[in-house]
Amino acid sequence: MSIPSNQEALYQDDNIDSIFVYYVEKGDTLSSIAKKFDISTETLLWANNLSSSSTLKVGRELTVLPVSGILYTIKKGDSAKSIAKKYKVNVDDILAFNNLDDDSILKSGQKIIIPNGQNAGDSYAPSNNYVARTYLPSAPGYVSALTPAGFIVYPTTGKNWGRKHYNNASDIANSCGTPIYAAADGTAVSVALTNSRSVYANGGYGNNIRIQHSNGVLTLYAHLKESLISEGEEVKQGQLIALMGGQPGTVGAGRSTGCHLHFEVRGATNPLIRY
């Protein structure tokens, strides 16, 4: 998602990341603004109570969501399941995107984002601009909205230590051989493999993959047991790309104290980092 440099104002709710406030500029149209933020035109209309025939005045303030979908205000009696059913989405997607769990109590007036939700009361069909984001069934759920990378999925499962360390990275620990997935669409610009058992192999990363995304953001996946893609390959968000490694003393582990994924986000916020 490419954010214009002069459109930096935003606000945040307890469970919502990066909801932008955009100020209309000369020459803007609803579709051109939606394209700037990589969301559907319908999402822009719904969030601002506009119709497809609405005109935009320069300087008008628009709410822009970080992903195609609906900004929803909780009403008395709502549950995540009832909301998911109403807007025809997976309840797990709502829970994960808004950092909720099955036992979360939704409070009246609380705002949540329904990723890929369709406005049940809307009388027109989605425009040709709308492209549904798809995720492989085996891939982990949504993690957060990045700025400016957009919507990503967890790259793997396991314990996320959440501690920031070098190169904007966080570590996720699990058993060696655990599947690792592409966090977003992109191109594998580097698949660096080694036969070395040295902790210094490939700069300490050991076997690693770098994926370049279209918005300039790069994600890196290190301490891999095995790569399942090749350099130059186009990958889809949620695609299985590697198996977790990192067992000390094994080939390709690099500088690692145990089985885990070292996950870096270069050029944007890493949503797995908590402190």
C-alpha positions as CSV (number, residue, x, y, z in Angstrom):
1,M,0.0,0.0,0.0
2,S,1.7,3.2,-1.1
3,I,0.8,6.2,1.2
4,P,1.2,9.7,-0.3
5,S,3.8,11.6,1.7
6,N,1.5,14.5,2.5
7,Q,-1.3,12.2,3.8
8,E,0.1,11.2,7.1
9,A,-2.8,11.9,9.5
10,L,-4.3,8.9,11.1
11,Y,-6.1,7.7,14.2
12,Q,-6.1,4.5,16.1
13,D,-8.7,2.6,18.1
14,D,-7.8,-0.1,20.7
15,N,-8.0,-2.9,18.3
16,I,-7.5,-1.1,15.0
17,D,-4.2,-0.4,13.3
18,S,-3.5,2.4,10.8
19,I,-6.9,3.8,9.9
20,F,-5.9,6.8,7.8
21,V,-7.5,10.2,7.4
22,Y,-7.0,11.3,3.8
23,Y,-7.6,14.8,2.6
24,V,-8.9,15.0,-1.0
25,E,-6.5,16.6,-3.5
26,K,-7.2,18.2,-6.9
27,G,-7.8,15.5,-9.5
28,D,-8.7,12.8,-7.0
29,T,-11.6,10.4,-7.7
30,L,-13.0,7.7,-5.5
31,S,-11.4,5.0,-7.6
32,S,-8.0,6.7,-7.7
33,I,-7.9,7.1,-3.9
34,A,-8.9,3.5,-3.4
35,K,-6.1,2.5,-5.8
36,K,-3.6,4.5,-3.8
37,F,-4.4,2.6,-0.7
38,D,-4.9,-0.8,-2.3
39,I,-8.5,-1.2,-1.2
40,S,-11.8,-1.6,-3.0
41,T,-13.8,1.5,-4.0
42,E,-16.7,0.1,-2.1
43,T,-14.7,0.1,1.1
44,L,-14.0,3.8,0.7
45,L,-17.7,4.4,0.0
46,W,-18.9,2.4,3.0
47,A,-16.5,4.0,5.4
48,N,-17.5,7.5,4.5
49,N,-21.3,7.0,3.8
50,L,-20.9,7.9,0.2
51,S,-22.5,6.6,-3.0
52,S,-20.9,5.9,-6.3
53,S,-22.3,9.2,-7.6
54,S,-20.8,11.3,-4.8
55,T,-18.6,14.2,-5.8
56,L,-15.4,15.0,-3.9
57,K,-14.4,18.5,-2.8
58,V,-10.7,19.3,-2.4
59,G,-9.8,19.2,1.2
60,R,-12.6,16.8,2.2
61,E,-11.6,14.4,5.0
62,L,-12.0,10.7,4.2
63,T,-11.6,7.7,6.4
64,V,-9.4,5.0,4.8
65,L,-9.2,1.5,6.1
66,P,-6.0,-0.6,5.9
67,V,-7.7,-3.4,4.0
68,S,-10.8,-3.9,1.9
69,G,-13.8,-4.4,4.1
70,I,-16.1,-2.7,6.6
71,L,-15.5,-0.5,9.7
72,Y,-18.2,-1.8,12.1
73,T,-19.4,-0.3,15.3
74,I,-20.5,-3.0,17.8
75,K,-24.1,-3.0,18.9
76,K,-25.7,-4.5,22.0
77,G,-26.1,-8.3,21.5
78,D,-23.5,-8.6,18.8
79,S,-21.0,-11.5,18.7
80,A,-18.1,-12.2,16.4
81,K,-20.1,-15.1,15.0
82,S,-23.2,-13.1,14.3
83,I,-21.2,-10.3,12.7
84,A,-19.3,-12.9,10.5
85,K,-22.5,-14.5,9.4
86,K,-24.1,-11.1,8.5
87,Y,-21.1,-9.9,6.4
88,K,-20.3,-13.4,5.0
89,V,-16.8,-13.7,6.3
90,N,-14.8,-16.2,8.4
91,V,-15.2,-15.4,12.1
92,D,-11.5,-16.3,12.7
93,D,-10.5,-13.6,10.3
94,I,-12.4,-11.0,12.3
95,L,-10.9,-12.2,15.6
96,A,-7.3,-12.3,14.4
97,F,-7.4,-9.0,12.5
98,N,-8.8,-7.2,15.5
99,N,-6.5,-9.0,18.1
100,L,-9.5,-10.6,19.7
101,D,-10.0,-14.2,21.0
102,D,-13.0,-16.4,21.3
103,D,-13.7,-15.2,24.8
104,S,-13.4,-11.5,24.1
105,I,-16.3,-9.4,25.2
106,L,-17.4,-7.0,22.5
107,K,-18.5,-3.7,23.9
108,S,-21.2,-1.5,22.5
109,G,-19.6,1.4,20.6
110,Q,-16.4,-0.5,20.0
111,K,-15.1,-0.3,16.4
112,I,-13.7,-3.3,14.6
113,I,-12.7,-4.0,11.0
114,I,-14.3,-6.8,9.1
115,P,-11.7,-7.8,6.5
116,N,-13.3,-8.5,3.1
117,G,-16.8,-7.9,4.6
118,Q,-19.6,-7.1,2.1
119,N,-22.1,-4.4,3.0
120,A,-25.3,-6.4,3.4
121,G,-27.5,-3.3,2.8
122,D,-25.7,-2.1,-0.3
123,S,-27.7,-2.2,-3.5
124,Y,-24.8,-2.3,-6.0
125,A,-22.3,-4.9,-6.8
126,P,-18.6,-4.5,-6.2
127,S,-16.7,-2.7,-9.0
128,N,-14.1,-4.2,-11.2
129,N,-11.5,-2.6,-9.0
130,Y,-12.3,-5.1,-6.2
131,V,-9.9,-8.0,-5.9
132,A,-10.6,-10.3,-3.0
133,R,-7.5,-11.2,-1.0
134,T,-7.1,-14.9,-0.8
135,Y,-5.3,-17.1,1.8
136,L,-4.4,-20.7,1.6
137,P,-6.4,-22.8,4.1
138,S,-3.3,-24.0,5.9
139,A,-1.8,-20.5,6.3
140,P,-2.0,-18.8,9.7
141,G,-4.5,-16.0,10.2
142,Y,-4.2,-12.3,9.8
143,V,-1.7,-10.6,12.0
144,S,-2.1,-6.8,11.6
145,A,-2.1,-3.9,9.2
146,L,1.3,-2.7,8.3
147,T,2.3,0.8,7.3
148,P,2.9,1.0,4.5
149,A,3.0,-2.7,3.6
150,G,-0.7,-3.4,4.0
151,F,-2.3,-6.6,5.1
152,I,-0.2,-9.6,5.9
153,V,-0.5,-13.1,7.4
154,Y,1.6,-14.7,10.1
155,P,4.6,-16.3,8.4
156,T,4.4,-19.4,10.6
157,T,2.9,-20.9,13.8
158,G,4.5,-21.1,17.2
159,K,5.5,-18.9,20.1
160,N,6.1,-15.3,19.0
161,W,8.7,-13.9,21.4
162,G,7.7,-10.4,20.2
163,R,11.0,-8.9,21.1
164,K,12.6,-6.6,18.6
165,H,16.2,-7.3,17.6
166,Y,18.5,-6.5,14.7
167,N,17.0,-5.5,11.4
168,N,13.5,-5.0,12.7
169,A,13.1,-8.7,13.4
170,S,11.1,-11.0,15.7
171,D,11.6,-14.7,16.4
172,I,8.8,-17.3,16.3
173,A,9.8,-20.6,18.0
174,N,8.4,-24.0,17.1
175,S,9.6,-27.5,16.1
176,C,12.1,-27.8,13.3
177,G,10.2,-28.7,10.1
178,T,7.2,-26.4,10.9
179,P,5.8,-24.8,7.7
180,I,6.7,-21.2,6.9
181,Y,4.5,-19.1,4.6
182,A,5.0,-16.0,2.5
183,A,3.6,-13.0,4.5
184,A,2.5,-11.2,1.3
185,D,2.6,-11.5,-2.5
186,G,6.1,-10.8,-3.9
187,T,9.2,-12.1,-5.7
188,A,11.9,-14.3,-4.0
189,V,14.8,-12.0,-4.9
190,S,17.2,-14.2,-2.9
191,V,17.2,-17.8,-1.8
192,A,20.5,-18.2,0.0
193,L,21.4,-21.8,1.0
194,T,24.5,-23.3,2.5
195,N,26.1,-26.6,3.3
196,S,27.9,-25.1,6.3
197,R,27.3,-25.8,10.0
198,S,29.1,-22.6,11.0
199,V,27.2,-20.0,13.1
200,Y,28.6,-17.5,10.6
201,A,27.0,-19.1,7.5
202,N,25.4,-16.5,5.3
203,G,26.1,-13.7,7.8
204,G,24.5,-15.7,10.7
205,Y,21.2,-16.1,8.9
206,G,22.0,-19.6,7.7
207,N,19.6,-20.7,5.0
208,N,17.3,-17.8,4.3
209,I,14.8,-16.3,1.8
210,R,14.2,-12.7,0.9
211,I,10.9,-11.7,-0.7
212,Q,10.5,-8.3,-2.3
213,H,7.0,-6.9,-2.3
214,S,5.6,-4.4,-4.9
215,N,5.4,-1.5,-2.5
216,G,9.2,-1.6,-1.8
217,V,8.9,-3.6,1.5
218,L,11.1,-6.6,1.9
219,T,10.5,-9.6,4.2
220,L,13.3,-12.0,5.3
221,Y,12.9,-15.6,6.6
222,A,16.1,-17.1,8.2
223,H,17.4,-20.3,9.9
224,L,15.5,-22.5,7.5
225,K,15.7,-26.2,7.4
226,E,14.7,-26.3,3.8
227,S,13.5,-23.8,1.1
228,L,10.6,-24.9,-1.1
229,I,10.9,-22.1,-3.6
230,S,13.6,-20.9,-6.0
231,E,15.2,-17.5,-6.5
232,G,13.2,-15.3,-8.9
233,E,10.0,-17.2,-8.2
234,E,6.7,-15.2,-7.8
235,V,5.0,-16.2,-4.6
236,K,1.5,-15.6,-3.3
237,Q,0.5,-14.5,0.2
238,G,0.1,-17.6,2.4
239,Q,2.1,-19.8,0.0
240,L,4.2,-22.5,1.7
241,I,7.8,-21.4,1.1
242,A,10.0,-23.2,3.6
243,L,10.4,-25.4,6.6
244,M,11.7,-24.1,10.0
245,G,15.2,-24.9,11.0
246,G,17.7,-23.5,13.5
247,Q,18.7,-26.5,15.5
248,P,22.3,-25.6,16.6
249,G,25.0,-27.5,14.8
250,T,22.9,-28.5,11.8
251,V,23.5,-27.5,8.2
252,G,22.1,-24.1,7.4
253,A,21.1,-23.2,11.0
254,G,23.4,-20.2,11.2
255,R,23.6,-18.3,14.5
256,S,20.7,-19.9,16.3
257,T,20.0,-21.3,19.8
258,G,17.0,-23.5,18.8
259,C,14.4,-24.2,16.2
260,H,12.7,-20.9,15.2
261,L,12.0,-18.5,12.4
262,H,13.8,-15.1,12.3
263,F,11.4,-12.8,10.6
264,E,12.4,-9.4,9.4
265,V,10.3,-6.6,7.8
266,R,12.4,-4.0,6.0
267,G,10.8,-0.7,5.1
268,A,7.7,-1.0,7.3
269,T,6.5,-1.8,10.8
270,N,6.9,-5.4,11.9
271,P,3.6,-6.3,13.5
272,L,5.0,-9.3,15.3
273,I,7.2,-7.0,17.5
274,R,5.5,-6.1,20.8
275,Y,8.4,-4.5,22.7
